[in-house]
Amino acid sequence: MPKTCSPAFTLVELLVVIAIIATLCGLLLPTLAQARARAGQTRCTSNLRQYALAAQLYWDDHSGNAFPERIGRTNGGWSYWFGWLADGQETRRQFDASQSPLWPYLGARGVAICPALDRANAAFKSKASGAASGYGYNLLLGPRDRQRVNLMQITSPAELAVFVDCAQINDFLAPASRDHPMLEEFYYFETNHLSATVHFRHRARAGIAFADGHVGQESPETGSIDTRLPGVTVGRLRSGLVVPK
């Protein structure tokens, strides 16, 4: 009887299939990465919009007065606009978001961390044992130990940044050091040229919630990027978006 042929692939055929799959992966991976980045940006925009709405509700209940960036010291820690942060060792400090003045306006759920803030990265240093905030508040609206701004007196709310994607490069608190700078969460932004605390983590742009409630994105101010941690874009917004007017 004649022998039947085996249906198995030849080596050449297998190599051709592998080459086709590799080519398809090469075409698809950038598309998938872009889709993931867009999804993260959408989530971040939603977070900022929630903060903007909560802030407006707070202003309505407090005659237009902004809330302070730092509220005061209590229970072995400090109460800030984003919640209470205990004293103690970096990365292990306790955190309580319910102590934020915005908490009643956020549906008692707080705001999730921006997906583009890569907390799993080896170069990231968390300040608390639980997530604190991936966003910062305009220090000029609620300055420490000085009178807060009244939003009813702002003439250009659509050009005033209230919340921004924030982080800073730390090289002075362990586990960070001068030889091993790390990215960490930060909670306010300002115009001080010594401070670079806006994190341009969405393709070199930062998400911003403005005083009129809309959310947008901006590029960093020229010459403001902190170069201590290559590959991380942390800098400042142009002062025209930060100074109340």
C-alpha positions as CSV (number, residue, x, y, z in Angstrom):
1,M,0.0,0.0,0.0
2,P,1.3,3.5,-0.7
3,K,2.4,5.6,2.2
4,T,0.2,8.6,3.2
5,C,1.8,12.0,3.5
6,S,2.1,13.5,7.0
7,P,0.1,16.8,7.4
8,A,2.9,18.3,9.6
9,F,4.4,21.7,8.7
10,T,7.9,21.8,7.2
11,L,10.6,23.9,9.0
12,V,10.4,26.5,6.2
13,E,6.6,26.8,6.7
14,L,7.0,27.2,10.5
15,L,9.6,29.9,10.0
16,V,7.3,31.7,7.6
17,V,4.4,31.5,10.1
18,I,6.6,32.8,12.9
19,A,7.8,35.7,10.8
20,I,4.2,36.6,10.0
21,I,3.2,36.5,13.6
22,A,6.2,38.6,14.6
23,T,5.3,41.2,11.9
24,L,1.7,41.4,13.1
25,C,2.9,41.8,16.7
26,G,5.2,44.6,15.7
27,L,2.3,46.4,14.0
28,L,-0.2,45.8,16.8
29,L,1.9,46.5,19.9
30,P,2.2,50.3,19.3
31,T,-1.5,50.5,18.6
32,L,-2.2,48.7,21.9
33,A,0.2,50.9,23.8
34,Q,-1.5,54.0,22.3
35,A,-5.0,52.6,23.3
36,R,-3.8,52.0,26.8
37,A,-2.4,55.5,27.0
38,R,-5.7,57.0,25.8
39,A,-7.6,54.9,28.3
40,G,-5.3,56.1,31.1
41,Q,-5.7,59.7,30.0
42,T,-9.5,59.4,30.0
43,R,-9.4,58.0,33.5
44,C,-7.2,60.9,34.6
45,T,-9.5,63.4,33.0
46,S,-12.4,61.9,34.9
47,N,-10.5,62.1,38.2
48,L,-9.7,65.8,37.6
49,R,-13.3,66.6,36.6
50,Q,-14.4,65.0,39.9
51,Y,-12.0,67.2,41.8
52,A,-13.1,70.3,39.9
53,L,-16.8,69.6,40.7
54,A,-16.0,68.9,44.4
55,A,-14.1,72.2,44.6
56,Q,-16.9,74.2,43.1
57,L,-19.4,72.7,45.5
58,Y,-17.0,73.6,48.4
59,W,-16.7,77.2,47.1
60,D,-20.5,77.4,46.9
61,D,-20.8,76.4,50.5
62,H,-18.0,78.7,51.7
63,S,-19.0,82.0,50.0
64,G,-16.4,81.5,47.3
65,N,-13.4,81.0,49.6
66,A,-10.8,78.5,48.6
67,F,-9.8,75.7,50.9
68,P,-6.3,75.7,52.4
69,E,-3.5,73.6,51.0
70,R,-2.5,72.6,54.6
71,I,-5.2,72.7,57.2
72,G,-3.4,72.0,60.5
73,R,-1.7,69.5,62.7
74,T,-3.6,66.8,64.5
75,N,-3.2,63.2,65.8
76,G,0.5,63.0,65.1
77,G,0.3,64.2,61.5
78,W,-0.9,67.0,59.2
79,S,-4.3,67.5,57.6
80,Y,-4.0,68.6,54.0
81,W,-6.4,69.4,51.2
82,F,-6.2,65.7,50.1
83,G,-6.5,64.2,53.6
84,W,-4.6,63.4,56.7
85,L,-1.0,62.2,56.5
86,A,0.8,60.8,59.6
87,D,4.4,61.5,60.6
88,G,6.7,58.6,60.3
89,Q,8.9,56.6,57.9
90,E,8.5,57.3,54.2
91,T,6.5,54.7,52.3
92,R,4.9,53.5,55.6
93,R,3.0,56.6,56.8
94,Q,-0.7,56.3,57.5
95,F,-3.1,58.1,55.3
96,D,-6.8,59.0,55.7
97,A,-8.5,60.5,52.7
98,S,-11.7,61.2,54.7
99,Q,-10.0,64.1,56.4
100,S,-10.0,66.1,53.2
101,P,-12.3,69.2,53.0
102,L,-13.4,67.8,49.7
103,W,-14.4,64.4,51.0
104,P,-18.1,65.3,51.6
105,Y,-18.3,66.4,47.9
106,L,-16.7,63.3,46.4
107,G,-19.4,60.9,47.4
108,A,-17.3,59.5,50.3
109,R,-15.1,57.6,47.8
110,G,-12.2,59.9,47.1
111,V,-10.5,60.0,43.8
112,A,-8.4,57.2,42.2
113,I,-4.8,57.6,41.4
114,C,-4.0,58.5,37.8
115,P,-3.2,55.2,35.8
116,A,-0.2,57.0,34.2
117,L,1.5,57.4,37.6
118,D,3.5,54.2,37.6
119,R,3.6,53.4,41.3
120,A,5.1,49.9,40.6
121,N,8.2,51.4,39.0
122,A,11.4,50.8,41.0
123,A,12.1,54.5,40.8
124,F,8.9,55.4,42.5
125,K,8.8,56.2,46.2
126,S,5.4,56.2,47.9
127,K,4.9,58.6,50.9
128,A,2.2,56.5,52.6
129,S,1.3,52.9,53.1
130,G,-1.9,53.6,51.1
131,A,-2.3,55.7,48.0
132,A,-2.4,59.4,48.9
133,S,-2.9,61.5,45.7
134,G,-1.5,61.7,42.3
135,Y,-2.7,65.3,41.9
136,G,-1.6,68.7,43.3
137,Y,-3.5,71.8,44.3
138,N,-2.7,75.4,43.4
139,L,-0.8,76.7,46.5
140,L,-1.6,80.3,45.5
141,L,-5.3,79.7,46.1
142,G,-4.9,78.3,49.6
143,P,-1.5,79.5,50.9
144,R,-0.2,78.4,54.3
145,D,-0.8,81.0,57.0
146,R,-2.1,83.6,54.7
147,Q,-5.5,84.6,53.5
148,R,-7.1,82.3,50.9
149,V,-8.4,83.5,47.5
150,N,-12.0,84.2,47.0
151,L,-13.0,82.5,43.7
152,M,-15.9,85.0,43.2
153,Q,-13.2,87.7,42.6
154,I,-11.4,85.7,39.8
155,T,-11.9,87.4,36.4
156,S,-10.5,84.6,34.3
157,P,-11.5,81.2,35.9
158,A,-11.1,79.4,32.5
159,E,-7.4,80.3,32.7
160,L,-6.7,79.4,36.3
161,A,-5.4,75.9,37.1
162,V,-6.7,74.5,40.4
163,F,-5.6,70.8,40.2
164,V,-2.8,69.3,38.1
165,D,-1.0,66.0,37.7
166,C,1.7,66.3,40.3
167,A,4.9,64.6,41.5
168,Q,8.4,65.6,42.4
169,I,11.9,64.1,42.3
170,N,13.2,63.3,45.8
171,D,16.9,62.8,46.5
172,F,16.9,63.6,50.3
173,L,14.6,61.1,52.0
174,A,15.3,57.4,52.2
175,P,15.0,55.2,50.3
176,A,15.9,58.0,47.9
177,S,19.3,59.6,48.0
178,R,21.5,61.9,45.9
179,D,22.9,58.9,44.1
180,H,19.5,57.4,43.7
181,P,16.8,60.1,43.1
182,M,13.2,58.8,43.0
183,L,9.8,60.0,41.9
184,E,7.2,60.6,44.6
185,E,3.7,62.0,44.9
186,F,3.5,65.7,45.6
187,Y,0.5,67.7,46.6
188,Y,0.8,71.3,45.4
189,F,2.2,73.4,42.6
190,E,3.2,77.0,42.5
191,T,5.4,79.5,40.5
192,N,8.6,79.2,42.6
193,H,11.4,78.6,40.1
194,L,13.1,76.3,42.6
195,S,10.0,74.0,42.6
196,A,9.3,71.5,39.8
197,T,6.2,69.6,40.9
198,V,4.0,69.3,37.9
199,H,4.2,65.8,36.3
200,F,3.8,65.9,32.6
201,R,3.0,62.2,32.4
202,H,0.6,62.1,29.4
203,R,3.0,62.2,26.5
204,A,4.9,65.2,28.0
205,R,1.7,67.0,28.9
206,A,-0.1,67.4,32.2
207,G,-3.8,67.2,32.9
208,I,-5.3,70.3,34.5
209,A,-8.7,71.1,36.1
210,F,-9.5,74.8,35.8
211,A,-11.5,77.0,38.1
212,D,-14.5,77.1,35.7
213,G,-14.7,73.3,35.8
214,H,-13.3,72.3,32.5
215,V,-10.3,69.9,32.1
216,G,-7.4,70.3,29.6
217,Q,-3.8,69.6,29.1
218,E,-0.6,71.8,29.0
219,S,3.0,71.4,28.1
220,P,5.8,72.4,30.6
221,E,7.2,75.9,30.9
222,T,10.4,76.2,28.9
223,G,13.5,75.4,30.9
224,S,11.6,74.1,33.9
225,I,12.2,70.3,33.6
226,D,14.0,68.7,36.5
227,T,16.8,66.6,35.0
228,R,17.8,64.5,38.0
229,L,15.7,61.5,36.9
230,P,16.1,60.9,33.1
231,G,13.0,59.8,31.3
232,V,10.7,61.5,33.8
233,T,9.1,64.9,32.8
234,V,8.6,66.9,36.0
235,G,8.6,70.7,35.8
236,R,6.3,73.8,36.1
237,L,3.3,75.2,34.4
238,R,3.7,78.7,33.0
239,S,2.8,81.2,35.6
240,G,-0.1,82.7,33.7
241,L,-2.1,79.5,34.5
242,V,-1.1,79.5,38.2
243,V,-1.4,83.1,39.4
244,P,-5.0,84.0,40.3
245,K,-6.3,87.0,38.3
